[in-house]
Amino acid sequence: MDTEEEPVADLVALGLARYEARVYLALVRRESYTAAEVAREADVPRQRVYDVLDALVRRRLATTRPGRVATFSAVAPELAVARLMAHQRETLERLDRVSSALTAALVPVWADGRTQTVPMDYVEVLRDPKSIAEAFTDIQAHARQELLSFCKPPFVSSPQNTSGVKVVRRLRRSGGSVRAIYTNEALDDHEVLKNVRTFSAAGEESRFAAELPLKMVVADASLVLCDMPDPVAGTDATTALYIEHPALAACLRLAFLTVWDGAQTAPSARP
């Protein structure tokens, strides 16, 4: 199949994932396709095309016709582009509101920092993987109402993380909230996806995003554990910060919620 890189890139710029862009461009070439046909036409793996088509239907960029074999059609390009633009505008407006709130929250923190003459005893710098894993367990244990996480490899806890599952159950029993955003690569990692489903069964709400800026845990809008990869060294070495600062935690909570709003829910089933 001839690759249409420029239209694909344009659709990606408007908010579609690359597979979504390729499938939409394939759909516009004909009245309708079955899932298998469009997978071949768009050169998308068969095991992924159903999720991609579902995403396009949810975005109202494609329609489906049920039958013995379901078929899919693209909506008119002018309508599809208009809907993508409307979503981008909504995202920009939401980010504008978040940035205003973030600035308002950070300004007093920054101003207070100008007067600090003693070390920041509310920040603990961790470099040893064992210490980082212990801090991860500690922040989960301290959570009483809410636990928010950006999850991306490499993971510092064991794949099973039985203590984390107990924390999720404890928080949900007490009426608390547990939400996690994973990178899309988790969908293709059997062990990680199995772990996600275990946490989901315990009561964690999960979503998936193409990229996450860093690994982070925010507990009760007061405690933060985040990694700070070295942008210069370019290695897997990382420094983690364990911070007890409600104002900063509130800012990072807003950042989490912004990514959460744009993330996708997990598929109900996956090979």
C-alpha positions as CSV (number, residue, x, y, z in Angstrom):
1,M,0.0,0.0,0.0
2,D,1.3,3.5,-0.8
3,T,2.0,5.4,2.3
4,E,0.2,8.7,2.7
5,E,2.6,10.3,5.2
6,E,1.5,13.9,4.8
7,P,-2.3,13.3,5.5
8,V,-1.4,10.8,8.2
9,A,0.9,13.4,9.9
10,D,-1.9,16.1,9.5
11,L,-4.5,13.9,11.2
12,V,-2.0,13.0,14.0
13,A,-1.5,16.7,14.5
14,L,-5.2,17.1,14.9
15,G,-5.2,14.5,17.7
16,L,-5.5,11.0,16.1
17,A,-3.2,8.2,16.9
18,R,-1.2,7.0,13.9
19,Y,-3.2,3.8,13.4
20,E,-6.4,5.8,13.7
21,A,-5.2,8.2,11.0
22,R,-4.3,5.4,8.6
23,V,-7.6,3.5,9.2
24,Y,-9.6,6.7,8.6
25,L,-7.8,7.4,5.4
26,A,-8.5,3.9,4.2
27,L,-12.2,4.2,5.1
28,V,-12.6,7.3,3.0
29,R,-11.6,5.4,-0.2
30,R,-14.7,3.3,-0.3
31,E,-18.3,3.2,0.9
32,S,-17.6,0.6,3.6
33,Y,-15.1,-2.0,4.8
34,T,-15.2,-5.0,7.1
35,A,-12.6,-4.9,9.9
36,A,-10.4,-7.4,8.1
37,E,-10.6,-5.5,4.8
38,V,-9.6,-2.1,6.4
39,A,-6.8,-3.8,8.3
40,R,-5.3,-4.9,5.0
41,E,-6.0,-1.6,3.3
42,A,-4.5,0.5,6.1
43,D,-1.7,-1.9,6.8
44,V,-2.7,-2.1,10.5
45,P,-2.3,-5.3,12.5
46,R,-5.5,-7.4,12.6
47,Q,-5.4,-7.6,16.4
48,R,-5.3,-3.8,16.7
49,V,-7.8,-2.8,14.1
50,Y,-10.9,-3.5,16.2
51,D,-9.7,-1.1,19.0
52,V,-8.8,1.5,16.3
53,L,-12.2,1.2,14.7
54,D,-14.0,1.5,18.1
55,A,-12.0,4.6,18.8
56,L,-13.0,6.2,15.5
57,V,-16.6,5.4,16.1
58,R,-16.4,6.9,19.6
59,R,-14.9,10.0,18.2
60,R,-17.8,10.1,15.6
61,L,-15.3,9.9,12.8
62,A,-16.7,6.6,11.5
63,T,-20.0,4.7,11.6
64,T,-20.7,1.0,11.9
65,R,-23.4,-1.1,10.4
66,P,-24.2,-4.3,12.4
67,G,-24.8,-7.5,10.5
68,R,-23.5,-11.0,10.1
69,V,-20.2,-9.2,9.4
70,A,-20.1,-5.6,10.7
71,T,-19.0,-3.0,8.2
72,F,-17.5,0.5,8.9
73,S,-17.7,3.7,6.9
74,A,-15.9,7.1,7.3
75,V,-17.9,10.2,8.0
76,A,-17.4,13.0,5.5
77,P,-13.9,14.5,5.8
78,E,-15.2,18.1,6.4
79,L,-17.3,16.8,9.3
80,A,-14.5,14.7,10.7
81,V,-12.0,17.6,10.5
82,A,-14.5,19.9,12.1
83,R,-15.0,17.5,15.0
84,L,-11.2,17.1,15.5
85,M,-10.8,20.8,15.5
86,A,-13.6,21.3,18.0
87,H,-11.9,18.7,20.3
88,Q,-8.6,20.5,20.0
89,R,-10.2,23.8,20.9
90,E,-11.8,22.2,23.9
91,T,-8.4,20.8,24.9
92,L,-6.8,24.2,24.6
93,E,-9.5,25.9,26.6
94,R,-9.1,23.2,29.3
95,L,-5.3,23.7,29.3
96,D,-5.8,27.4,29.5
97,R,-7.9,27.0,32.7
98,V,-5.4,24.5,34.1
99,S,-2.4,26.8,33.4
100,S,-4.2,29.7,35.1
101,A,-4.9,27.6,38.2
102,L,-1.3,26.2,38.1
103,T,0.2,29.7,37.9
104,A,-2.0,30.9,40.8
105,A,-0.9,27.9,42.9
106,L,2.8,28.1,42.0
107,V,3.2,31.9,42.5
108,P,2.9,31.8,46.3
109,V,5.1,28.7,46.4
110,W,7.7,30.5,44.4
111,A,7.4,33.7,46.5
112,D,7.7,31.7,49.7
113,G,10.8,30.0,48.2
114,R,12.5,33.3,47.8
115,T,12.5,33.7,51.6
116,Q,13.8,30.3,52.4
117,T,17.2,30.3,54.0
118,V,17.2,26.7,55.3
119,P,17.3,23.4,53.3
120,M,13.9,22.2,52.0
121,D,13.2,19.6,54.6
122,Y,9.9,18.7,52.8
123,V,11.9,17.3,49.9
124,E,13.7,14.0,50.1
125,V,16.1,13.1,47.3
126,L,16.4,9.4,46.5
127,R,18.8,7.8,44.1
128,D,19.0,4.1,45.3
129,P,16.4,1.9,43.6
130,K,15.7,0.1,46.9
131,S,15.0,3.5,48.6
132,I,12.8,4.5,45.7
133,A,10.8,1.3,46.0
134,E,10.5,1.8,49.8
135,A,9.2,5.4,49.2
136,F,6.7,4.1,46.7
137,T,5.4,1.6,49.3
138,D,5.3,4.4,51.9
139,I,3.3,6.9,49.9
140,Q,0.7,4.2,49.1
141,A,0.5,3.4,52.8
142,H,-0.1,7.1,53.7
143,A,-2.9,7.6,51.2
144,R,-6.3,8.0,53.0
145,Q,-8.6,9.4,50.3
146,E,-7.0,9.5,46.9
147,L,-4.1,8.0,45.0
148,L,-3.2,9.1,41.5
149,S,-0.4,7.6,39.4
150,F,1.4,8.0,36.2
151,C,2.7,4.5,35.4
152,K,5.5,3.8,32.9
153,P,8.4,1.4,32.8
154,P,10.7,0.6,34.4
155,F,8.6,-0.3,37.4
156,V,10.3,-0.2,40.9
157,S,7.9,-2.6,42.6
158,S,7.4,-6.3,41.8
159,P,5.0,-7.1,39.0
160,Q,2.4,-8.5,41.5
161,N,2.7,-5.6,44.0
162,T,0.4,-7.3,46.4
163,S,0.8,-4.5,48.9
164,G,-0.4,-2.0,46.3
165,V,-3.5,-4.2,45.6
166,K,-4.3,-4.1,49.4
167,V,-4.0,-0.3,49.4
168,V,-6.5,-0.1,46.5
169,R,-9.0,-2.3,48.3
170,R,-8.5,-0.3,51.5
171,L,-9.1,3.0,49.8
172,R,-12.1,1.9,47.9
173,R,-13.7,0.3,51.0
174,S,-13.4,3.7,52.8
175,G,-14.9,5.6,49.8
176,G,-11.6,6.7,48.4
177,S,-10.5,7.0,44.8
178,V,-7.6,5.3,43.0
179,R,-6.8,6.2,39.4
180,A,-3.8,5.3,37.3
181,I,-2.7,6.3,33.8
182,Y,-0.5,3.8,31.9
183,T,1.4,4.2,28.7
184,N,0.0,2.4,25.7
185,E,2.9,0.0,25.6
186,A,1.4,-1.7,28.7
187,L,-1.3,-3.0,26.3
188,D,1.3,-5.1,24.5
189,D,3.1,-6.3,27.7
190,H,1.3,-9.4,29.0
191,E,2.7,-9.2,32.5
192,V,2.0,-5.5,32.9
193,L,-1.5,-5.8,31.4
194,K,-2.2,-8.7,33.8
195,N,-1.2,-6.5,36.7
196,V,-3.4,-3.7,35.4
197,R,-6.4,-6.1,35.4
198,T,-5.6,-7.2,38.9
199,F,-5.6,-3.6,40.1
200,S,-8.8,-3.0,38.2
201,A,-10.5,-5.9,39.9
202,A,-9.4,-4.4,43.3
203,G,-11.1,-1.1,42.4
204,E,-8.5,1.0,40.5
205,E,-9.7,3.1,37.6
206,S,-7.2,3.0,34.7
207,R,-6.7,4.8,31.5
208,F,-4.0,4.7,28.8
209,A,-2.0,7.5,27.1
210,A,0.5,7.5,24.2
211,E,3.1,9.2,26.4
212,L,3.6,10.3,30.0
213,P,6.2,12.9,31.0
214,L,7.4,11.0,34.0
215,K,6.5,8.5,36.7
216,M,4.5,10.1,39.5
217,V,2.3,9.2,42.5
218,V,0.2,11.9,44.2
219,A,-1.5,10.9,47.5
220,D,-4.3,13.0,49.1
221,A,-3.1,16.2,47.2
222,S,-0.3,16.5,49.8
223,L,2.4,13.9,49.1
224,V,4.3,13.4,45.8
225,L,6.7,10.8,44.6
226,C,8.1,11.5,41.1
227,D,11.2,10.5,39.1
228,M,13.5,13.0,37.6
229,P,15.4,11.3,34.7
230,D,18.7,12.9,33.9
231,P,18.2,14.8,30.5
232,V,21.9,15.1,30.0
233,A,23.3,11.6,30.8
234,G,20.7,9.8,28.6
235,T,20.9,6.7,30.8
236,D,18.3,4.8,32.7
237,A,19.7,6.3,36.0
238,T,17.1,8.4,37.7
239,T,16.6,10.5,40.8
240,A,13.3,10.4,42.7
241,L,11.9,13.2,44.8
242,Y,9.6,12.5,47.7
243,I,7.8,15.7,48.5
244,E,5.4,16.7,51.2
245,H,4.0,20.0,50.0
246,P,0.3,20.4,49.5
247,A,0.5,23.4,47.1
248,L,2.8,21.6,44.8
249,A,0.9,18.3,45.1
250,A,-2.3,20.2,44.2
251,C,-0.6,21.5,41.0
252,L,0.5,18.1,40.0
253,R,-3.0,16.7,40.8
254,L,-4.3,19.2,38.2
255,A,-1.7,18.0,35.7
256,F,-2.9,14.4,36.3
257,L,-6.5,15.3,35.8
258,T,-5.7,17.1,32.5
259,V,-4.0,14.0,31.2
260,W,-6.8,11.8,32.6
261,D,-9.4,13.7,30.6
262,G,-7.6,13.1,27.4
263,A,-6.6,9.4,28.1
264,Q,-8.4,6.4,26.7
265,T,-10.1,3.7,28.8
266,A,-8.8,0.1,28.7
267,P,-10.3,-2.3,26.1
268,S,-12.6,-4.8,27.7
269,A,-10.7,-7.7,26.0
270,R,-7.4,-8.0,24.3
271,P,-5.5,-11.0,22.8
